[in-house]
Amino acid sequence: LIALDPSGEPVMKSFGIYSGANAYSRYELSELRDIVARHKLLYYRDGPTASVAVQQIERFRLLKINGKTDASNGPGDKATQLLLGHLPFMAREGTRVAVIGWGSGMTAGAVLRHPVERVDAFEIEPAVVEASKFFEPDNGKPLEDERLHLVMGDARNELRRGTEPYDIIISEPSNPWITGVSNLFTRDFFEIARARLAPDGIVCQWFHLYGMSEESTRTLIATFREVFPNTVAFRDRDLILIGSPSPVGFSLERLEALYEIDEIRESLTAAEMRYPTDLLASMTLDANGTAAFTEGARLNTDDNMFLELRAPRSLYRDAVEPIVSSMRRYPPDVMAHVEDVAVESEVRRELAASYFTAERLERALVEIERSVEAEPT
């Protein structure tokens, strides 16, 4: 501790070598110093709950909380942040929305592109809100929208205190191995969220596979399903769960209508979803798949904090591919979740094109064969 210099350069203090230890371990000290030096510090503040920084390297901007990147304008992060704001609207219309975790502001900005009446955004750290201004215009400048109501405080307590129901609740906190964040991944929290949900509402939950074990992933999905039995999972490395007390279905007519709105289509294109079927093809597990994948899994609760205590054991292990392979043993029946299908063969053909573009060739082949079966021409 004596060797640590609290007066050191903020860019070095905010770098967080621990969060990417495996990647940095192959570098010599001089090389590490060069890497740090190439990062330009745009913002730094020691806030009441965390140290927050914005760094830039080349064209990428990184929001770092206690040294760990929690948001960025990189392609993968950007797609996740935007999709969290758009995916719930695939299944339901919503006028009153809650967003838990401010980050770069991109998710709240995506939500505000839809015809909502009010968005309550919960963030515990004021410095994060200040730092998000460095992600304009990518985030759509949500702080300037009068429909946004920023709630500074603990989201869990704020949700418990309120009474007005939400049509959509989007939760994207930091990682579950962080104390103080981990209680946003428990059954108890999901029950609080459900209590604030409209009868036909949607909860959208972010979870990551990197640094996680298959056991932890099964636990999180099982815990979410315990409260929201109708759960569908999208994407893989960054997992997005859509859950509801009622069955989750997606209207093609609604999807196509969303893509006709210029600002929504532009935002979805920035999230690498250029066509309505690209969104459908990003489904990883359907309702039956989430049930099969999580069978027998342990639940994560306030009184066992299983994820918080288990996750650090796998923090430096890369198990993304094995977890995704396990999930793909239960391929989703996308069409079973799609409503108002006029011509099945056409929808399956478009799905095949989306799978092909995503280099999911086996799934593309399945869908094109089913298209021909439905219309053998």
Beta strands, then each sheet from edge to edge (+ up, - down):
strand 1: 40-46
strand 2: 51-57
strand 3: 60-65
strand 4: 68-72
strand 5: 96-100
strand 6: 118-123
strand 7: 148-152
strand 8: 166-171
strand 9: 197-208
strand 10: 230-234
strand 11: 238-244
strand 12: 250-251
strand 13: 283-285
strand 14: 338-339
sheet 1: 1+ 2- 3+ 4-
sheet 2: 7+ 6+ 5+ 8+ 9+ 11- 10+ 13-
sheet 3: 12+ 14+
end
